[in-house]
C-alpha cells in the first residue's frame, strides 16, 4: 500500500526518486520546486482536455492518469496509462497551442503543477532551462512511439507481453502491482476483452503474471521479454 501525500515537500521527494524530475540537477530541482503547486484529483476528474489552452506542466506523484486523444469517429482513444514519476503538459505550453490530448485521473491522484506564467518567468531568467524541458518532450515522444509500436505488433501474445512490460515500467510502485483493470488494458491494446482474458490467464498459469481485482503484477519480466522475442 502507498501512503497518501498531503504536503508539497513529500510530493517533491517522491518525484526526486523517479522520472524526469529526478534526472535534473539539484539547482534545477530547487528552482522548479519554488514554483510547484500541489494538486489533487478525484477518479475520472480531468486534468485538462483536448482543445483547451495550456494550464501548466504536471508531474504525477501518486495515483494514475489516462491519456486519450480524439479519433476521427468522434470518440476518445485511451492510449496510455501513466503512473508515478510521469510528467506531461510541456508540448502545448511551449508550442503555445491548444491541448492535443485529454488527461483524466484514473483513480484518486496527486500531482505537482508548474503554472504557465511561472515556467515562462524561469525560462526568461535562465534560457538554459529550455534544455531541461526539451528533455521532457523527448521522453514523452519516446513513450508515444512505444505505444504506437505496440499497436503494430500482430501477435496478440507478443502485444500483450510488450504492453505489460511497458505498463510495469510506467508504474514504479514498491509492491509491483499495476493498478489497471482488464477492460481498460484491453482498450489500450485494441483487442477484445475475451481475447485479453484468455491471454492473461495463460500468462498467469505459466507464472508470468499475477491477477488481482482491478490490477496485475508482472512476476517474470525475463520470460515476458522472451515472449516478445527480445
N, C-alpha and C positions, 0 to 999 in steps of 0.2 A: 504494500500500500504506500502511496505517496502522501507527503504532508502538505496541507494547504499552505500556500504562500500568501500572506496578507500584508507584507511590507515590501517596499521597493528594494531595500538593501538585500533582503533574502532572495528576491527575484533576480537581481543582478548577479548574485553569487552563483545561482543555477546557470545563468547564461554565460558566465565566465568559464564554465566547465565543459561546454559543448557548442558546436556550431560556429557560425561566422563571428559572433562577438568574441568568442574565446580565442580567436586567431588574430585579433587586433593587438596593437602594442598597449602596454599599461597606460601610457599617456592618452592614447585614443580612447581606450575604455573609460578613463576618468572623464574625459570631455563629453563623451556620449552619455555617461551616467548623469552628468549635470543637467541634461535636457530630458531625461527619461521620465515618463509618467506611467504609473501602474493602472492597468485597465482589467476589468473582469467582464466576462460574457457568459450568458446562460446558454443552455443547449439550443441549437438552431438559430441563435441570435446572430445577425450579420455583423461582421467587422467592417466590410464595405461591399458595394455591389457594382456590377458591370455598368459602365457609363457615368459613374459618379466622379466628381473631382477628387484628386488625391487628398487624403486626410492624414497622411503620415506613413512612416515605416514602422512595422510591428514585429516584435520578437516574441516567439511563443515560449512561455515559461512552463506552464503546466496545462494539461488537458490536450486537446487535439482540434484541428480545423480541417474542413473540407474546402478544396479549391475547385471551382467549377467555371466553365466557360460556356457561352451560348452556342448552341448548334443551329444549323440552318433551318431546322424544323421548329425553332422557337423554344425548344426545351433546353435546360441546362444539363451539361455532362460533367459529373464529378470526376476530375482527372487525377487528383492527388489528395492523400490523407496524411497530413503532416503532424509531427509531434514536437516535443521539447527541443529547443535549440534552432528551430526553423525561423527564418526571417523573410518578410515579404512586404511589398509596397514600394520598393525602390524604383521600379521601371517607370511607372506612370508619373511618379513625383519628379524625377529628373528629366523625363521627356516632356513634362508639362502637358500631358494629355489625359483623357478620361481613363478610368479603370477598364482593363481588358478582361478581367475575371471577377467573379464573386467569391467571397470568402465568408463562411459561416462557422461558428463554433459547433463541433460535433458532440460536445459534452461541456459541462462547466469548465471554463477555460480562463487562465490568467495570462495576460500579455503585457509587454512593455511597449510603449508608443513613443516615437520621436515625431513631434509635430512639424509640419512643413516649414513654418517660419523659423523654428529653432534649428532645423537642419540647414536652411538657407543661410542663417547667421553664422553657423560654424564653418560652412564651406567658404563664405566670404572672408572670414578671419584666417582660414588656413586652406587654400585651394588644394593642397596635397591630400586632403581628406577625400577628394574625388576618387583617388586610387582605391581607398578602402571600400567605398560604396560600389565602385565598379567591380571589385572582387565579389561583392554580394550578388550583383546582377549576373556575373559569370557563373556563380554557384547555382543560382536558380535556373539559369538556362541549361546547365548540365543536368539538373533534375528533370526539366521538361523533356530533354532529349531522351533520358532514360525511360520516361513514361511512354513516349511515342515509340521507342524501340521495343518496349514490352508488348504493346498492342500489335506490333508487326510480327510477333512470334506465332507461327501457325500451330505448332503442337500445344495442346491445352496443358499437358503436364509441365512442359517447359515454361509456358507463360505463367502458370500459377506459381511454380517454384521460383522463377525470376522475380515475380511480384512480391512474394513472401520475403525474399531476401531484401528487396528494396524497402518494404514496409518495416522490417526489423531494423534496418539502418536508419530509417526516418523516425523511429520511436525508441530512443535510447533510455529505456526505463530499467531500474535496478532489478526488477523481477522478470524482465524479458517478455512480458505479456504485451501483445499488440491489441489495443482496445478498438476492435473493428468487428462488426457483425458480418456473417457470411453473405447476407443480401447486399450490404454495402461493398464488400470485396468483389462480389460478382459484377456489380455495376462498374467498379474500377477496371475490371478485367475485360468487360464487354463480353461476358459469357453468361449462359443461363444459370439460374440458381441450382437446379438439379445437377447440371454438369459440374459446377464447382463443388457441390456437396459430395459427389462421388469421388472427385479428385482428392479433396481434403480427407475423406475417410480412408482412402488408400494410403495417403501420406501418413496419417495418424497410425494406421495399422502397421506401417513399416517403421514407426518410431522417428519419423522426420519432424512431426509437429505434434502439439497437444491442443485439444479443443477445450474451450470453456464457453460459458454463456456470454455471448457478445464479444468474444475475444479469442485470440490464437497465440500460441507460443511456438517459436522456431526452436526445435530441440537439436537438430543436427544440420548445421549450416553446410558442412563439407559435402554431405550426401545430397542436399538440395542443389549445391553447385554442380555436383556430378550429373543430376537430372538435367540441369541447364546446359551441360556439355562444357562447363568452364574448366 
